Amino acid sequence: METLATSHPTIEHMQDFPQSPAPTPEPRANAPRPSLRHFMLSNPLHLVALGFGSGLSRFAPGTVGTAWAWLAYLVMQMWLTPAQMGIVIAVSIVLGWVACTITARNMGVADPGSIVWDEIVAMWIILWLAMPMGFWGQLIAFALFRFFDAVKPGPVKWADQRFKGFGWRGGWGIMFDDLVAAFCTLLVIAFWRWI
């Protein structure tokens, strides 16, 4: 009996056994990663490039960023004239080039999916040049742009491959293919209105 009693670990011996870590709660499926949220808030240029948080979506960040752009445009047009909106877009292109360049470099990824400022500016250009349109026209413009941006047919694919890498060239490349996708979208809208 005495041997059985001594074979059980005592409190003094318990410290020799590895402790199992406390269980951590599972993150929600659609919740942004805390490290990426912290990264976004660490620099104003990151905040811009990640679309003020719209790029943190785990599901289709480009589509979420485009939807954010659509909503933001509708809000801005209540206070801005078309000329003022054009100035906002021009400044946003330059700001986006800088923000995308710095953010991609700091992330260590040449064209991260969470950078959505390119989609935002492109959608603003489409709405600025194609408005006035009702809801269904805007929805079609949204869907066309997402098609050109995601599938990258012809000229969009060429634009996507034209400028790659890090630095200012790569930062411009992040913006450029979406600007070409916006141009293709506007061509389809113009043709649709013409026929």
N, C-alpha and C positions, 0 to 999 in steps of 0.2 A: 504494500500500500504506500509505503513511504516513497518508493520510486515513482509511483504514479503522481503523487503530490508534487514532487520536485520537477516532473516533466512539464507541468503547466507553467507558462511564463508568469512571472510576478510583475508587479508594477515597475520595479526597477529595470526589468528586462524588456518591457514594452517599448522603451525608447530605441531599442535596437531594430525594431521592425519599421519598415518604411511606412510613412503615413500616406494615405490616399488623398489626393488633392480634393478640395471642396468642389462640388459640382458647380459648373458655371451655367447660367441660363443660356438657352439657345437663342441666337439672334433671330429676329423676325425675318421672314424671307425677303421682304421688300425694303427692309431698313438699310440705309446707307452704312457702309463700313465706318466705324468711329475714326480710324486712322485717316481715311480719305476726307472725312468731315473736318478733322483737325487740320489736315493739309490745306484744305480749301480756305479755312479761316486764318491761316498763318501768313497770307500775303494777299493784298487786294487784287493783284493780277490773277492769282489762282481763283479767287472768287468770281472774277469776270469770266475767265476761260471755262470754268465749270458751270457757267450759266446760273450763277446765284443759287446753286444747289440742285438745279434740274439735271445736271450731269451725274449726280450721285445715284440716280435710279439704277437698281440692279437689273431691271428689265428694260431693254430698248432705250438707253439714255438719249440717243439721237432723236427719237420720236418724242420723248418727254421734253427735250430741249426745244424742239420745233413747236410743240403745243404751248410751251411757256412763251415762246416768241410771239405766237399768234395772239395769246391773251394780252401780253404786254403791249403789242401794237395797238390792239383795240382800246386799251386804256390810254396810251400816249396820244392817239389821234383825237381824243376828247379835248386835249389841251394844246396840241401842236398843230400848226398849219402844215400843209404838204411841204413847203419850202423848209420849215424848221425840222420836219421829219427827215428830209434829205440831208440836212446838216448832221443830225443825230446819226444817221446811217454812215455818212462819210467818216465821221469821227470814230464810229464803232468799228469800221474796217481797219483803220490804223491801230486803234486800241487793241482790237482782236489779234492783229498780227503780233504785236508786242506781247500780249497776255498769253497767246498760244505758244509762242516761242519760249518764253520763260517757264511756263507751266510744264510743257513737255520736257524741257531740259531738267527741271527739278524733279519730275516724276521718273525720269530715266526711260521714257517710252516715246518713240518718235511721233506717233499719232494715236494717243490713248482715246478710247471710246468715251471716256467721261468728259473730255473737252468738247463742249457743245456750242461754244460761242460762234463757231462757223455756221452751224445750222440756224442759230438765232438771227444773225445778220442776214443770211440768205433769205430766210422767211420774211424778214422786214422788207427787204428789197422787193420781193414778189408782191407783198401786200401793198407797198407804197406805189408800185407802178401799175398794179392791176385793179386797185380799188377805184370806184365803188363797186362792190360785189355783195350780194346777199350771203346768208349763211352757207347755202349749198355751193355757191361759187367759191367761197373761201375754203370750204371743206375739200372741194375738188383740187384747188391749188395746193392745199396741204398734202393731199394724197399723191398728187403728181410729183411734188418736190421730194417726198419721202421715197417714191419709186426711183427717181433719178439719183438720189443720194445713196440709197441702199444697193440698188442693182448696178449702178454705174455703167450704163450703156455708152458706147462710142466715145463722144467727146469728154464725158465725165470721167471715164476710165483713163483716157489720155491725161487729163488734168490731174487725176489722183496719182499717176505715176511720174508726173513731170518734176515735182519738187519733193524730194524725200530726205530724211535724216534730221539731224539736230541743227540748231542755229537758226539764223534768219531765213535761210532758204527753206528749211523744214517747217518753220512757223508759217511762212507764206503758203506752203503746200497744204497745210491743214485748212487754211481758209479758201484756197483757190478752187479745189474741186467742188466745194459747196456753192461758190459763186457761179461756176459753170453749170451746176445742177439748177440753180435759180434761173439762169439764162435759158436753159432748155425748157424749164417749166413755163417761163414767160412766152417762149415761142409757141408752145402748145396752146396756151391760153389765147394768144393773138390769133392763131389759126382757127381755133374754135369760134372766136368772135367773128372772124371774117367769113366763115362758111355759113 
